[in-house]
Amino acid sequence: MANHALSDNFAYFFKRLNPSPSFEQKASSEHKTITGLIENSQGLANQLSPRCFLQGSYKQETAIYTINDVDIVVLCNLCYPGSGQGKNWNRDEIFETIAAPLRNDGRYKDKVRYHSNSMCIKVELGIKIEILPVVYKAGNRDFQTEPFCLYRPENSRWEDGYARYHQQYLTNKNKATSGNFIPAIKIFKHLRSKWGIEAVSFHVECLLFSLPDNLFGGNPTDYIPALLKYLTSYTADAWWNTSIKTPCGERNLFCSSEWGKDSWLVFHRNVVKWSQLAQKASLASNKDEAINAWQELLGSDYFPKNVNR
């Protein structure tokens, strides 16, 4: 265990890290309005009988600082084109039909963005709404059953995708770690931003999900050093050659189409630095020395020396 828990300092840190209620309210309002337009049984997308649900950091409560995007999955009532089941809608027809009620609404018509190589429909509102049209996998018509199929423009084909299953795995991991898994994701995303590292949030989630539950025990002063130390106990190459699956097991984390090797090497080099600072903070003999080390790691603006209760 760390010599100094610094509970007040970390309470302040998470207060700064978490999006304010105003961002929550804005995201909730836009999500409700856009979902209502798409799902309207009398609307322009009704021939696809679309049903919406959330994915991403807003849904998973892993957003930090602000909520700058809301990810909406729109499940259309048809099987993927080429499946041989039902009307053979192509990708462009599906996108155009889902976008139609937004383009017909004065609030959104000039803010809808997508093209032939887009994976989703974007609505630029200050807060960015990303709408992912998906379809059923052949042989399935159960709204609750995944995978669904989404269009991958980089290889021009429909592939299996998961959203609610992924969310449930993260929720289960958070329960198994006494509620420390989600905060750990936020901390690593903060480190990525504070130190200017390129890393996709989904990849950070998958990496942390793969780590043993016991590493997430205790206070932040305990689990941050434990997680970083574990990540540095293997070389970057050793990690790269390890078969780590995404939570739903549909693909490998370390491969050229996911977390590319060059990007991973940069990330791991920084993990080594972060681990050294976290161990220094954990083992510090006096409180000021511990705070100084945490400030160097997390930033003094997020982790001040003196906290007003």
Buried (B, 14 or more C-beta within 10 A) or exposed (E): EBBBBBEEBBEBBBEBBBBEEEBBEBBEEBBEBBBEBBBEEEBBBBBBEBBBBBBBBBBBBBBBBEBBBBBBBBBBBBBBBEBEEBEEBEBEEBBBBBBBBBEEBEEBEEBBEBEEEBBBBBBEBEBBBBBBBBBBBBEEEEEEEBBBBBBEEEEEEBEBBBBBBBBBBBBEBBEEBEEBBBBBBBBBBBBBEBBEBEBEBBBBBBBBBBBEEEBBEBBBBBBBBBBBBBBBEEEBEEBBEEEBEBBBEBEBBBEEEBBBEEBBBBBBEBBEBBBBBBBBBBBBEEEEBBBBBBBBBBBEEBBBEEBEE
